[in-house]
Amino acid sequence: MLWVGANGRTVESSFAEIAAQSKRVANVLTRAGVGRGETVIVILTAPGTTQLSAKDIANRINAARTAGVVTDIAGAEKLDQVA
């Protein structure tokens, strides 16, 4: 798989590498108490997600019956307002 960034930077990954990284993420979520089939919301600083308010995040968590949230610092600050 080849990823090309807006600045032209490229990263090439094999499916085996992607599978290994996916397993690492799954293991972290499992240790955090997330079970197979449970919903996890990912909120990262990117167009469309930074404009979410704390209320928007709360609505998504409740609607999806979310078991966990993976976010960055900007999302964590909004998430703190929900908790």
Gaussian input, Z-matrix of N, CA and C with variables (Angstrom, degrees):
# hf/3-21g

backbone

0 1
 N
 C     1     B1
 C     2     B2     1     A1
 N     3     B3     2     A2     1     D1
 C     4     B4     3     A3     2     D2
 C     5     B5     4     A4     3     D3
 N     6     B6     5     A5     4     D4
 C     7     B7     6     A6     5     D5
 C     8     B8     7     A7     6     D6
 N     9     B9     8     A8     7     D7
 C    10    B10     9     A9     8     D8
 C    11    B11    10    A10     9     D9
 N    12    B12    11    A11    10    D10
 C    13    B13    12    A12    11    D11
 C    14    B14    13    A13    12    D12
 N    15    B15    14    A14    13    D13
 C    16    B16    15    A15    14    D14
 C    17    B17    16    A16    15    D15
 N    18    B18    17    A17    16    D16
 C    19    B19    18    A18    17    D17
 C    20    B20    19    A19    18    D18
 N    21    B21    20    A20    19    D19
 C    22    B22    21    A21    20    D20
 C    23    B23    22    A22    21    D21
 N    24    B24    23    A23    22    D22
 C    25    B25    24    A24    23    D23
 C    26    B26    25    A25    24    D24
 N    27    B27    26    A26    25    D25
 C    28    B28    27    A27    26    D26
 C    29    B29    28    A28    27    D27
 N    30    B30    29    A29    28    D28
 C    31    B31    30    A30    29    D29
 C    32    B32    31    A31    30    D30
 N    33    B33    32    A32    31    D31
 C    34    B34    33    A33    32    D32
 C    35    B35    34    A34    33    D33
 N    36    B36    35    A35    34    D34
 C    37    B37    36    A36    35    D35
 C    38    B38    37    A37    36    D36
 N    39    B39    38    A38    37    D37
 C    40    B40    39    A39    38    D38
 C    41    B41    40    A40    39    D39
 N    42    B42    41    A41    40    D40
 C    43    B43    42    A42    41    D41
 C    44    B44    43    A43    42    D42
 N    45    B45    44    A44    43    D43
 C    46    B46    45    A45    44    D44
 C    47    B47    46    A46    45    D45
 N    48    B48    47    A47    46    D46
 C    49    B49    48    A48    47    D47
 C    50    B50    49    A49    48    D48
 N    51    B51    50    A50    49    D49
 C    52    B52    51    A51    50    D50
 C    53    B53    52    A52    51    D51
 N    54    B54    53    A53    52    D52
 C    55    B55    54    A54    53    D53
 C    56    B56    55    A55    54    D54
 N    57    B57    56    A56    55    D55
 C    58    B58    57    A57    56    D56
 C    59    B59    58    A58    57    D57
 N    60    B60    59    A59    58    D58
 C    61    B61    60    A60    59    D59
 C    62    B62    61    A61    60    D60
 N    63    B63    62    A62    61    D61
 C    64    B64    63    A63    62    D62
 C    65    B65    64    A64    63    D63
 N    66    B66    65    A65    64    D64
 C    67    B67    66    A66    65    D65
 C    68    B68    67    A67    66    D66
 N    69    B69    68    A68    67    D67
 C    70    B70    69    A69    68    D68
 C    71    B71    70    A70    69    D69
 N    72    B72    71    A71    70    D70
 C    73    B73    72    A72    71    D71
 C    74    B74    73    A73    72    D72
 N    75    B75    74    A74    73    D73
 C    76    B76    75    A75    74    D74
 C    77    B77    76    A76    75    D75
 N    78    B78    77    A77    76    D76
 C    79    B79    78    A78    77    D77
 C    80    B80    79    A79    78    D78
 N    81    B81    80    A80    79    D79
 C    82    B82    81    A81    80    D80
 C    83    B83    82    A82    81    D81
 N    84    B84    83    A83    82    D82
 C    85    B85    84    A84    83    D83
 C    86    B86    85    A85    84    D84
 N    87    B87    86    A86    85    D85
 C    88    B88    87    A87    86    D86
 C    89    B89    88    A88    87    D87
 N    90    B90    89    A89    88    D88
 C    91    B91    90    A90    89    D89
 C    92    B92    91    A91    90    D90
 N    93    B93    92    A92    91    D91
 C    94    B94    93    A93    92    D92
 C    95    B95    94    A94    93    D93
 N    96    B96    95    A95    94    D94
 C    97    B97    96    A96    95    D95
 C    98    B98    97    A97    96    D96
 N    99    B99    98    A98    97    D97
 C   100   B100    99    A99    98    D98
 C   101   B101   100   A100    99    D99
 N   102   B102   101   A101   100   D100
 C   103   B103   102   A102   101   D101
 C   104   B104   103   A103   102   D102
 N   105   B105   104   A104   103   D103
 C   106   B106   105   A105   104   D104
 C   107   B107   106   A106   105   D105
 N   108   B108   107   A107   106   D106
 C   109   B109   108   A108   107   D107
 C   110   B110   109   A109   108   D108
 N   111   B111   110   A110   109   D109
 C   112   B112   111   A111   110   D110
 C   113   B113   112   A112   111   D111
 N   114   B114   113   A113   112   D112
 C   115   B115   114   A114   113   D113
 C   116   B116   115   A115   114   D114
 N   117   B117   116   A116   115   D115
 C   118   B118   117   A117   116   D116
 C   119   B119   118   A118   117   D117
 N   120   B120   119   A119   118   D118
 C   121   B121   120   A120   119   D119
 C   122   B122   121   A121   120   D120
 N   123   B123   122   A122   121   D121
 C   124   B124   123   A123   122   D122
 C   125   B125   124   A124   123   D123
 N   126   B126   125   A125   124   D124
 C   127   B127   126   A126   125   D125
 C   128   B128   127   A127   126   D126
 N   129   B129   128   A128   127   D127
 C   130   B130   129   A129   128   D128
 C   131   B131   130   A130   129   D129
 N   132   B132   131   A131   130   D130
 C   133   B133   132   A132   131   D131
 C   134   B134   133   A133   132   D132
 N   135   B135   134   A134   133   D133
 C   136   B136   135   A135   134   D134
 C   137   B137   136   A136   135   D135
 N   138   B138   137   A137   136   D136
 C   139   B139   138   A138   137   D137
 C   140   B140   139   A139   138   D138
 N   141   B141   140   A140   139   D139
 C   142   B142   141   A141   140   D140
 C   143   B143   142   A142   141   D141
 N   144   B144   143   A143   142   D142
 C   145   B145   144   A144   143   D143
 C   146   B146   145   A145   144   D144
 N   147   B147   146   A146   145   D145
 C   148   B148   147   A147   146   D146
 C   149   B149   148   A148   147   D147
 N   150   B150   149   A149   148   D148
 C   151   B151   150   A150   149   D149
 C   152   B152   151   A151   150   D150
 N   153   B153   152   A152   151   D151
 C   154   B154   153   A153   152   D152
 C   155   B155   154   A154   153   D153
 N   156   B156   155   A155   154   D154
 C   157   B157   156   A156   155   D155
 C   158   B158   157   A157   156   D156
 N   159   B159   158   A158   157   D157
 C   160   B160   159   A159   158   D158
 C   161   B161   160   A160   159   D159
 N   162   B162   161   A161   160   D160
 C   163   B163   162   A162   161   D161
 C   164   B164   163   A163   162   D162
 N   165   B165   164   A164   163   D163
 C   166   B166   165   A165   164   D164
 C   167   B167   166   A166   165   D165
 N   168   B168   167   A167   166   D166
 C   169   B169   168   A168   167   D167
 C   170   B170   169   A169   168   D168
 N   171   B171   170   A170   169   D169
 C   172   B172   171   A171   170   D170
 C   173   B173   172   A172   171   D171
 N   174   B174   173   A173   172   D172
 C   175   B175   174   A174   173   D173
 C   176   B176   175   A175   174   D174
 N   177   B177   176   A176   175   D175
 C   178   B178   177   A177   176   D176
 C   179   B179   178   A178   177   D177
 N   180   B180   179   A179   178   D178
 C   181   B181   180   A180   179   D179
 C   182   B182   181   A181   180   D180
 N   183   B183   182   A182   181   D181
 C   184   B184   183   A183   182   D182
 C   185   B185   184   A184   183   D183
 N   186   B186   185   A185   184   D184
 C   187   B187   186   A186   185   D185
 C   188   B188   187   A187   186   D186
 N   189   B189   188   A188   187   D187
 C   190   B190   189   A189   188   D188
 C   191   B191   190   A190   189   D189
 N   192   B192   191   A191   190   D190
 C   193   B193   192   A192   191   D191
 C   194   B194   193   A193   192   D192
 N   195   B195   194   A194   193   D193
 C   196   B196   195   A195   194   D194
 C   197   B197   196   A196   195   D195
 N   198   B198   197   A197   196   D196
 C   199   B199   198   A198   197   D197
 C   200   B200   199   A199   198   D198
 N   201   B201   200   A200   199   D199
 C   202   B202   201   A201   200   D200
 C   203   B203   202   A202   201   D201
 N   204   B204   203   A203   202   D202
 C   205   B205   204   A204   203   D203
 C   206   B206   205   A205   204   D204
 N   207   B207   206   A206   205   D205
 C   208   B208   207   A207   206   D206
 C   209   B209   208   A208   207   D207
 N   210   B210   209   A209   208   D208
 C   211   B211   210   A210   209   D209
 C   212   B212   211   A211   210   D210
 N   213   B213   212   A212   211   D211
 C   214   B214   213   A213   212   D212
 C   215   B215   214   A214   213   D213
 N   216   B216   215   A215   214   D214
 C   217   B217   216   A216   215   D215
 C   218   B218   217   A217   216   D216
 N   219   B219   218   A218   217   D217
 C   220   B220   219   A219   218   D218
 C   221   B221   220   A220   219   D219
 N   222   B222   221   A221   220   D220
 C   223   B223   222   A222   221   D221
 C   224   B224   223   A223   222   D222
 N   225   B225   224   A224   223   D223
 C   226   B226   225   A225   224   D224
 C   227   B227   226   A226   225   D225
 N   228   B228   227   A227   226   D226
 C   229   B229   228   A228   227   D227
 C   230   B230   229   A229   228   D228
 N   231   B231   230   A230   229   D229
 C   232   B232   231   A231   230   D230
 C   233   B233   232   A232   231   D231
 N   234   B234   233   A233   232   D232
 C   235   B235   234   A234   233   D233
 C   236   B236   235   A235   234   D234
 N   237   B237   236   A236   235   D235
 C   238   B238   237   A237   236   D236
 C   239   B239   238   A238   237   D237
 N   240   B240   239   A239   238   D238
 C   241   B241   240   A240   239   D239
 C   242   B242   241   A241   240   D240
 N   243   B243   242   A242   241   D241
 C   244   B244   243   A243   242   D242
 C   245   B245   244   A244   243   D243
 N   246   B246   245   A245   244   D244
 C   247   B247   246   A246   245   D245
 C   248   B248   247   A247   246   D246

   B1=1.4260
   B2=1.5246
   B3=1.3131
   B4=1.4566
   B5=1.5189
   B6=1.3307
   B7=1.4701
   B8=1.5159
   B9=1.3388
   B10=1.4558
   B11=1.5213
   B12=1.3336
   B13=1.4519
   B14=1.5159
   B15=1.3255
   B16=1.4592
   B17=1.5274
   B18=1.3321
   B19=1.4755
   B20=1.5331
   B21=1.3486
   B22=1.4571
   B23=1.5161
   B24=1.3227
   B25=1.4767
   B26=1.5315
   B27=1.3012
   B28=1.4603
   B29=1.5229
   B30=1.3247
   B31=1.4658
   B32=1.5188
   B33=1.3172
   B34=1.4494
   B35=1.5217
   B36=1.3334
   B37=1.4678
   B38=1.5178
   B39=1.3369
   B40=1.4616
   B41=1.5265
   B42=1.3160
   B43=1.4576
   B44=1.5273
   B45=1.3200
   B46=1.4681
   B47=1.5271
   B48=1.3492
   B49=1.4705
   B50=1.5344
   B51=1.3247
   B52=1.4657
   B53=1.5289
   B54=1.3221
   B55=1.4696
   B56=1.5222
   B57=1.3196
   B58=1.4694
   B59=1.5279
   B60=1.3319
   B61=1.4653
   B62=1.5308
   B63=1.3328
   B64=1.4654
   B65=1.5256
   B66=1.3210
   B67=1.4666
   B68=1.5306
   B69=1.3402
   B70=1.4729
   B71=1.5238
   B72=1.3265
   B73=1.4675
   B74=1.5312
   B75=1.3181
   B76=1.4682
   B77=1.5286
   B78=1.3189
   B79=1.4656
   B80=1.5248
   B81=1.3200
   B82=1.4765
   B83=1.5254
   B84=1.3304
   B85=1.4646
   B86=1.5277
   B87=1.3232
   B88=1.4668
   B89=1.5252
   B90=1.3428
   B91=1.4665
   B92=1.5230
   B93=1.3315
   B94=1.4642
   B95=1.5305
   B96=1.3329
   B97=1.4575
   B98=1.5184
   B99=1.3172
   B100=1.4657
   B101=1.5235
   B102=1.3241
   B103=1.4541
   B104=1.5135
   B105=1.3167
   B106=1.4638
   B107=1.5340
   B108=1.3214
   B109=1.4594
   B110=1.5216
   B111=1.3302
   B112=1.4571
   B113=1.5307
   B114=1.3196
   B115=1.4601
   B116=1.5131
   B117=1.3304
   B118=1.4605
   B119=1.5247
   B120=1.3252
   B121=1.4502
   B122=1.5308
   B123=1.3333
   B124=1.4613
   B125=1.5254
   B126=1.3347
   B127=1.4670
   B128=1.5227
   B129=1.3282
   B130=1.4568
   B131=1.5219
   B132=1.3172
   B133=1.4571
   B134=1.5216
   B135=1.2957
   B136=1.4634
   B137=1.5257
   B138=1.3055
   B139=1.4653
   B140=1.5237
   B141=1.3113
   B142=1.4567
   B143=1.5121
   B144=1.3311
   B145=1.4613
   B146=1.5213
   B147=1.3248
   B148=1.4566
   B149=1.5251
   B150=1.3209
   B151=1.4531
   B152=1.5208
   B153=1.3123
   B154=1.4570
   B155=1.5191
   B156=1.3162
   B157=1.4677
   B158=1.5250
   B159=1.3220
   B160=1.4657
   B161=1.5311
   B162=1.3303
   B163=1.4675
   B164=1.5341
   B165=1.3467
   B166=1.4678
   B167=1.5281
   B168=1.3214
   B169=1.4644
   B170=1.5230
   B171=1.3344
   B172=1.4634
   B173=1.5263
   B174=1.3221
   B175=1.4687
   B176=1.5203
   B177=1.3163
   B178=1.4637
   B179=1.5287
   B180=1.3117
   B181=1.4690
   B182=1.5184
   B183=1.3277
   B184=1.4687
   B185=1.5221
   B186=1.3247
   B187=1.4611
   B188=1.5243
   B189=1.3211
   B190=1.4659
   B191=1.5228
   B192=1.3396
   B193=1.4806
   B194=1.5272
   B195=1.3094
   B196=1.4506
   B197=1.5220
   B198=1.3282
   B199=1.4640
   B200=1.5195
   B201=1.3373
   B202=1.4552
   B203=1.5062
   B204=1.3238
   B205=1.4576
   B206=1.5244
   B207=1.3250
   B208=1.4577
   B209=1.5199
   B210=1.3300
   B211=1.4514
   B212=1.5209
   B213=1.3221
   B214=1.4554
   B215=1.5279
   B216=1.3175
   B217=1.4684
   B218=1.5244
   B219=1.3384
   B220=1.4646
   B221=1.5258
   B222=1.3162
   B223=1.4634
   B224=1.5163
   B225=1.3331
   B226=1.4631
   B227=1.5219
   B228=1.3234
   B229=1.4610
   B230=1.5235
   B231=1.3209
   B232=1.4717
   B233=1.5132
   B234=1.3247
   B235=1.4638
   B236=1.5209
   B237=1.3392
   B238=1.4698
   B239=1.5368
   B240=1.3194
   B241=1.4535
   B242=1.5159
   B243=1.3219
   B244=1.4692
   B245=1.5229
   B246=1.3258
   B247=1.4709
   B248=1.5117
   A1=107.69
   A2=116.09
   A3=121.13
   A4=109.31
   A5=116.15
   A6=122.45
   A7=107.61
   A8=115.99
   A9=121.23
   A10=108.19
   A11=116.40
   A12=121.71
   A13=112.14
   A14=115.79
   A15=121.68
   A16=111.55
   A17=116.60
   A18=120.43
   A19=112.64
   A20=116.11
   A21=120.33
   A22=114.39
   A23=117.15
   A24=120.91
   A25=109.20
   A26=116.43
   A27=120.16
   A28=110.79
   A29=114.80
   A30=122.15
   A31=106.78
   A32=115.48
   A33=120.52
   A34=108.85
   A35=116.28
   A36=121.86
   A37=109.42
   A38=115.86
   A39=120.07
   A40=108.54
   A41=115.91
   A42=118.76
   A43=110.67
   A44=117.77
   A45=121.26
   A46=110.42
   A47=117.25
   A48=120.56
   A49=110.77
   A50=116.44
   A51=120.27
   A52=110.20
   A53=116.91
   A54=120.60
   A55=111.25
   A56=116.98
   A57=120.96
   A58=110.77
   A59=117.07
   A60=120.13
   A61=111.23
   A62=116.57
   A63=120.86
   A64=110.99
   A65=116.60
   A66=120.98
   A67=110.94
   A68=116.88
   A69=120.37
   A70=110.45
   A71=116.45
   A72=120.55
   A73=110.04
   A74=117.19
   A75=120.81
   A76=110.88
   A77=117.37
   A78=120.61
   A79=111.45
   A80=117.31
   A81=120.62
   A82=109.76
   A83=116.94
   A84=120.18
   A85=111.52
   A86=116.73
   A87=120.59
   A88=110.76
   A89=117.16
   A90=120.49
   A91=111.77
   A92=116.72
   A93=121.06
   A94=111.44
   A95=116.97
   A96=120.20
   A97=115.48
   A98=117.86
   A99=121.12
   A100=108.09
   A101=116.17
   A102=120.95
   A103=113.15
   A104=115.33
   A105=122.02
   A106=109.10
   A107=116.08
   A108=121.66
   A109=114.67
   A110=117.38
   A111=119.54
   A112=109.78
   A113=115.26
   A114=121.17
   A115=111.36
   A116=115.66
   A117=123.22
   A118=106.70
   A119=116.83
   A120=121.45
   A121=108.45
   A122=116.30
   A123=122.03
   A124=107.42
   A125=116.47
   A126=122.38
   A127=106.95
   A128=116.27
   A129=121.27
   A130=109.64
   A131=116.45
   A132=121.26
   A133=108.18
   A134=115.25
   A135=122.76
   A136=107.01
   A137=117.86
   A138=118.91
   A139=111.37
   A140=115.85
   A141=120.48
   A142=114.58
   A143=117.75
   A144=118.93
   A145=112.18
   A146=117.48
   A147=119.48
   A148=111.57
   A149=116.52
   A150=119.96
   A151=112.51
   A152=118.31
   A153=120.62
   A154=110.03
   A155=115.88
   A156=120.17
   A157=108.68
   A158=116.17
   A159=120.49
   A160=109.95
   A161=116.32
   A162=120.35
   A163=110.76
   A164=117.18
   A165=121.09
   A166=110.41
   A167=116.00
   A168=120.64
   A169=109.98
   A170=117.27
   A171=121.25
   A172=110.58
   A173=117.20
   A174=120.52
   A175=111.12
   A176=118.01
   A177=121.49
   A178=111.33
   A179=116.10
   A180=120.07
   A181=110.25
   A182=116.58
   A183=120.72
   A184=111.70
   A185=117.76
   A186=120.83
   A187=112.06
   A188=116.86
   A189=121.26
   A190=112.70
   A191=116.00
   A192=120.08
   A193=109.49
   A194=114.03
   A195=123.33
   A196=112.93
   A197=115.58
   A198=121.37
   A199=111.37
   A200=117.08
   A201=119.95
   A202=111.44
   A203=115.08
   A204=122.15
   A205=108.28
   A206=116.20
   A207=122.82
   A208=105.58
   A209=116.78
   A210=119.53
   A211=111.36
   A212=114.81
   A213=121.47
   A214=108.77
   A215=117.82
   A216=121.24
   A217=111.59
   A218=117.68
   A219=120.49
   A220=110.67
   A221=116.80
   A222=120.58
   A223=112.11
   A224=116.72
   A225=120.87
   A226=111.40
   A227=115.98
   A228=119.29
   A229=110.58
   A230=117.56
   A231=121.05
   A232=110.33
   A233=116.83
   A234=121.52
   A235=110.98
   A236=117.04
   A237=121.26
   A238=111.07
   A239=117.33
   A240=121.24
   A241=112.01
   A242=116.27
   A243=122.37
   A244=110.44
   A245=116.22
   A246=121.85
   A247=113.03
   D1=140.07
   D2=-178.75
   D3=-121.61
   D4=124.67
   D5=175.83
   D6=-107.29
   D7=133.42
   D8=178.12
   D9=-122.46
   D10=120.04
   D11=-179.73
   D12=-80.61
   D13=167.70
   D14=-179.41
   D15=-59.26
   D16=-29.63
   D17=-179.13
   D18=-87.60
   D19=4.86
   D20=179.37
   D21=91.61
   D22=-7.67
   D23=178.60
   D24=-64.52
   D25=138.39
   D26=179.85
   D27=-119.42
   D28=149.46
   D29=174.13
   D30=-134.66
   D31=126.15
   D32=179.33
   D33=-108.80
   D34=130.36
   D35=-179.99
   D36=-132.64
   D37=140.55
   D38=174.54
   D39=-83.69
   D40=161.51
   D41=177.85
   D42=-64.02
   D43=-31.02
   D44=176.76
   D45=-64.21
   D46=-40.45
   D47=177.79
   D48=-65.90
   D49=-42.24
   D50=178.63
   D51=-64.28
   D52=-40.82
   D53=178.06
   D54=-62.67
   D55=-42.12
   D56=179.41
   D57=-64.02
   D58=-42.24
   D59=178.32
   D60=-66.06
   D61=-38.48
   D62=177.78
   D63=-62.15
   D64=-41.27
   D65=178.45
   D66=-64.07
   D67=-38.02
   D68=177.80
   D69=-62.15
   D70=-44.87
   D71=178.76
   D72=-63.80
   D73=-43.57
   D74=178.94
   D75=-60.71
   D76=-40.50
   D77=178.94
   D78=-65.28
   D79=-40.46
   D80=177.59
   D81=-62.33
   D82=-45.93
   D83=-179.88
   D84=-64.37
   D85=-39.47
   D86=177.65
   D87=-61.94
   D88=-45.01
   D89=178.07
   D90=-64.08
   D91=-26.00
   D92=178.69
   D93=-83.12
   D94=-2.98
   D95=176.13
   D96=100.15
   D97=6.43
   D98=178.64
   D99=-83.78
   D100=128.06
   D101=-178.48
   D102=-94.77
   D103=164.04
   D104=178.52
   D105=-57.39
   D106=131.06
   D107=177.51
   D108=87.25
   D109=-8.38
   D110=179.03
   D111=-78.98
   D112=153.54
   D113=-176.63
   D114=-87.52
   D115=135.20
   D116=174.31
   D117=-125.04
   D118=129.33
   D119=177.36
   D120=-95.64
   D121=134.97
   D122=176.83
   D123=-110.66
   D124=120.12
   D125=178.95
   D126=-123.60
   D127=108.28
   D128=-179.79
   D129=-121.77
   D130=158.06
   D131=178.79
   D132=-66.97
   D133=104.36
   D134=179.40
   D135=-160.43
   D136=160.10
   D137=178.34
   D138=-54.24
   D139=133.36
   D140=179.10
   D141=96.13
   D142=-23.73
   D143=-179.00
   D144=-104.50
   D145=-27.03
   D146=-177.37
   D147=-71.92
   D148=-16.74
   D149=-179.50
   D150=-88.14
   D151=-3.03
   D152=178.70
   D153=-67.38
   D154=132.76
   D155=175.19
   D156=-86.69
   D157=169.35
   D158=176.62
   D159=-59.07
   D160=-37.88
   D161=178.83
   D162=-65.28
   D163=-41.02
   D164=177.30
   D165=-60.02
   D166=-44.04
   D167=-179.65
   D168=-63.79
   D169=-45.06
   D170=178.66
   D171=-59.16
   D172=-42.87
   D173=179.51
   D174=-62.19
   D175=-41.35
   D176=179.95
   D177=-68.14
   D178=-40.82
   D179=178.41
   D180=-61.45
   D181=-45.67
   D182=-178.89
   D183=-69.04
   D184=-43.08
   D185=-178.24
   D186=-64.67
   D187=-36.83
   D188=-177.56
   D189=-89.87
   D190=-4.31
   D191=-175.41
   D192=50.08
   D193=55.57
   D194=-171.86
   D195=-70.39
   D196=136.14
   D197=176.36
   D198=-89.55
   D199=-19.61
   D200=-178.38
   D201=-167.24
   D202=164.70
   D203=177.64
   D204=-132.61
   D205=132.11
   D206=173.56
   D207=-109.38
   D208=124.73
   D209=-176.44
   D210=-149.40
   D211=175.46
   D212=174.77
   D213=-103.48
   D214=-172.02
   D215=-175.73
   D216=-61.25
   D217=-43.03
   D218=-179.26
   D219=-62.14
   D220=-41.55
   D221=178.33
   D222=-70.19
   D223=-34.55
   D224=-180.00
   D225=-64.55
   D226=-36.88
   D227=178.63
   D228=-63.21
   D229=-41.08
   D230=177.55
   D231=-71.35
   D232=-37.76
   D233=179.64
   D234=-63.60
   D235=-36.04
   D236=176.94
   D237=-59.97
   D238=-30.56
   D239=179.34
   D240=-72.88
   D241=-22.11
   D242=-179.63
   D243=-84.01
   D244=-41.29
   D245=-173.29
   D246=-67.80

